[in-house]
Amino acid sequence: MAKSSTGENPFSLVHGAKSLIPVEIGEPSLRYLQVDEESNNEAMLINLELLEEPKDLSHVIMAAQNQRIERYYNQRTNLYYFKVGDLVLKKVTQNIRELNADKLTSTWKGHYRVSSITGKGSYE
């Protein structure tokens, strides 16, 4: 099945040919019976030479799609960087939640003051 991002199926990007359904392989058709071995070999060589072009094109399409996704995400996110001395709350995740905590327990913990900035988006 063709992927929406590249317009190609994964088999054709790897092997350079469309995949066949097993029925088409088992039942010889008129086209299969009239094939010429020499012209088939020439066509396969031409396809192998042109194989890099669809791969490169699909790579460009995927990179453009990733840029669109990133732009969409960046337009809708409101980043906020804390400063030293700001009061913050810490989110309570499953691994630091108390053992007997029920679903109505607070999802935030304490009032913490930022003492230092350790990196992009991480604080002490």
C-alpha positions in Angstrom: 0.0 0.0 0.0 1.4 3.4 -0.9 2.4 5.7 1.9 0.8 9.1 2.1 4.1 10.9 2.7 6.0 9.6 -0.2 3.4 8.2 -2.6 5.4 5.0 -3.0 5.1 1.7 -1.2 8.0 0.6 1.0 8.8 -2.4 -1.2 9.4 -0.3 -4.3 11.7 2.1 -2.4 13.8 -0.8 -1.2 13.8 -3.2 -4.2 12.9 -0.8 -7.0 9.9 -2.7 -8.2 6.2 -2.9 -7.4 5.2 -5.8 -5.2 3.1 -8.6 -6.7 0.2 -10.4 -5.1 0.9 -14.1 -4.9 -2.0 -14.9 -7.3 -0.3 -13.0 -10.0 2.9 -15.0 -9.5 1.2 -18.4 -9.4 -1.1 -17.9 -12.4 0.9 -17.0 -15.5 -0.8 -14.3 -17.6 -0.5 -13.7 -21.4 1.9 -10.8 -20.6 4.1 -13.2 -18.6 4.0 -15.9 -21.3 5.1 -13.4 -24.1 8.0 -11.9 -22.2 11.4 -11.7 -23.8 14.3 -12.6 -21.5 16.7 -10.1 -23.1 14.3 -7.1 -23.1 13.3 -8.0 -19.5 17.0 -7.9 -18.4 17.5 -4.5 -20.1 14.4 -3.1 -18.5 15.6 -4.3 -15.1 19.0 -2.7 -15.6 17.3 0.6 -16.5 15.1 0.4 -13.4 18.1 -0.2 -11.3 19.8 2.8 -12.7 16.8 5.0 -12.0 16.2 3.5 -8.5 18.0 6.3 -6.7 15.7 9.0 -8.1 12.5 7.9 -6.3 14.4 7.3 -3.1 15.9 10.8 -3.2 12.5 12.3 -4.1 10.8 10.5 -1.2 13.5 11.7 1.1 12.9 15.3 0.0 9.1 14.9 0.5 9.5 13.4 4.0 11.9 16.3 5.0 9.3 18.8 3.7 6.6 17.1 5.7 8.7 17.1 8.8 9.2 20.8 8.4 5.5 21.4 8.0 4.8 19.4 11.2 7.5 21.3 13.1 6.1 24.7 11.9 2.6 23.6 13.0 3.8 22.6 16.4 5.9 25.7 16.9 3.0 28.0 16.0 0.8 26.4 18.7 3.2 26.0 21.6 3.7 28.7 24.2 7.2 28.2 25.5 8.0 29.8 28.9 11.4 29.8 30.4 11.7 30.3 34.1 14.2 32.6 35.8 16.1 32.1 39.0 13.8 32.8 41.9 10.5 31.9 40.2 8.0 29.7 42.1 7.1 26.5 40.2 5.1 23.3 40.8 6.4 19.9 40.0 4.1 17.4 38.1 3.5 14.2 39.9 4.0 11.3 37.5 3.2 7.6 38.1 6.7 6.7 39.2 6.8 9.3 42.0 3.2 9.0 43.1 2.5 7.6 46.5 1.4 3.9 46.7 -2.1 4.5 48.1 -2.9 7.6 46.0 -6.2 7.5 44.3 -7.3 9.3 41.1 -8.5 12.4 42.9 -5.0 13.1 44.4 -3.4 16.3 43.3 -1.3 16.0 40.1 1.1 18.8 41.3 3.5 18.8 44.1 4.7 21.6 46.4 6.0 25.1 45.7 9.5 25.1 44.6 11.8 28.0 43.9 14.1 27.8 40.9 17.7 28.0 42.2 19.7 27.5 38.9 19.1 26.8 35.3 21.0 23.6 34.3 20.1 23.5 30.6 17.5 24.1 28.0 14.2 23.4 29.8 15.8 21.9 33.0 16.1 23.6 36.3 17.1 22.9 39.9 
